[in-house]
Amino acid sequence: MRSKKINIVFVIPSLAAGGAERILSFVAQNVNKELFKTTLLVTGYQKDTVYHLTDLEIVYLNKPRVLKSFFSIFSYLKKNKPDVVVSSIVHLNVLIAFMSPFFRNTKFVAREANVLSVLNKYNPSSSIFFSKRVINLAYKLVDCIICQSKDMQQDMVTYFHVKKSKTVLINNPITNNFNLKTRTKSEQDTIRFITIGRLSKEKGHLRIVKALSQVNFPFKYTIIGNGKEKETIFESIKQYGFMDKIEYVTFTKEVDTYLAKSDLFLQGSFVEGFPNVLIESCVVGTPILAFRAPGGLDEIIEIGENGYIAETTEEFIKYLNNINKSYDFNPETVSQVVKQRFSKDKIISKYESLFLNLVNSN
């Protein structure tokens, strides 16, 4: 029986805006402090911090790239001898996996953040860290792989040939205390759509824009995010002739405010890890209309209760027309669907059980 706390080091690239960074820092901050001693090891710069955390030891390595942090991470682990190391995002997972053979008394956990086989089709990388062979080898070295969704777990098993017994399915928790909105759309209101996310090809903004160009009712559409596809997306909006209906926000810390004043979240992604923003939208009572894509949609959306999933652009347009004509979502119901499944206590308990089982399996 252990008499001291289990020492866990969570390693992330930065504390800048990003789902993986937010989830791991949230877990590190909220696990039972009587059982676990947690440290957040950040490879990036302190000056880039967006998530300001309390009651958590944070160590910044202040390196410009993950690859340049290899020896600093290695030295930190050698000095502090953690019981468990948890990393997230594939290039960091690969880097740390290749360190693991030198730390026989430490359990290494890789939290995968995407359905990699599909992501690579839309966002290909020439980096050796993203090659199937290297990822295959790296994930054989770690003790456990956390998958955020069933799709991701299946991808690990079928595409990367990871033993299912080596994976564990843990959905992302609700990480905020957003209030349920009091406003509900009336028949007289112009419907308000919103999309939040990086402006990149795999996020599918262009197919949302194409669908909106084919509806004949008035609407307002808020786009929040930035990225390489910004110019292409807005050029498409101009060509379709509805720039006057667009509100564009590069970045905001008031996500809940924008979600609460919206009637429907539009998700165009071709692939996701486990989209935190969809959970956030539901928490405030704003339902989702999404294109079918791997990455946990079936685990988040209960059809008709907190949203719909469209198989094609034509079906997406049909849903848009039907929802505008008859908006029958109840904010309380929309919120309860995700609160029942992804509450902080429920998800943190799964992380705690995982860590205890890993250490006790020695």
Secondary structure, DSSP 8 states (H G I E B T S, - for coil): ---S-EEEEEEES-SSS-HHHHHHHHHHHHS-TTTEEEEEEESS-GGG--S--SSSEEEE---SSSGGGHHHHHHHHHHH--SEEEEESHHHHHHHHTTGGG-TTSEEEEE--S-HHHHHHHS----GGGSHHHHHHHHHHSSEEEESSHHHHHHHHHTS---GGGEEE-----------------TTS-EEEEEES--SGGG-HHHHHHHHTT--S-EEEEEE---TTHHHHHHHHHHHT-GGGEEEES--S-HHHHHHT-SEEEE--S--S--HHHHHHHHHT--EEEE--TTTHHHH--BTTTEEEESSHHHHHHHHHHHHH-----HHHHHHHHHHHH-HHHHHHHHHHHHHHHHHT-
